[in-house]
Amino acid sequence: MSKSETITVREWDAKVFHRRVLELEAEGYAARLDSYQVLPEMNPETGEIIHLRSVDMYRAVANRS
């Protein structure tokens, strides 16, 4: 095992975010916990605060020689 595949999961909706992370974990990916972020953003028209969640998921890949 030498390389790794990395996928970044980014979602505004918390339920969709967590569902996607669980799906990837079931496929053999693991979350890089140090990459987890929740970034607030304000909708300028409504003043509503929404949060973008993101995390990097990785899976080790066998070295193909």
N, C-alpha and C positions, 0 to 999 in steps of 0.2 A: 504494500500500500504506500503510494508516494504522493499522488496528486489528490486533490479534493474538489468536488463540485460544490459551488456555492450559489445559493439562491437568496435574494433579498425579498422578504415578504413585507409589503407596504399596503396598509388599508386604513380607511377612515372609520369604518364600522368595526367596533370591537368584536362582535359576534363572528363576522366574516374573517377577521384577522385570526382569532383563536381557532376557528374551524380549519383554516388553511394550514396553520402551524401543526395542528393535530394530524391532518392528512399527510403532511410531509414527514412527520415523525413516524407515522405508520409505514411510510415508504423507506425508512432507514436514515432519514436526515436527523441531525441534532442541532439545537439552537446554540449559537454563540451568545451566551448570556451577556457578555460585555458589550454586545452590539445593540441590545434592546433599547429603543427610544420611544418616548411619547412626546410629540411636539404639538403644542397648542397653536391654533390659528383662529383669528377672529373673522367672521363673515362681516365685511364692511357695511352691508345693507341692513343686517338684522342685529348686529352686535353679539350674535351667538358665538360661543367658543366651541370649536370642534378640535378633535385630537387625531393626529396622524400617528399610527403605530407602525414601527418597523423593527425587523430583526433579521440577521443573517442566519441562514440555515446551511449546514454543510454535510456532505457525505464523503467519506474516504472512498477513493476509486483505486482499483488494482492497477499496478504499473504494467502497461502493455509494451512489451519489448519485441 
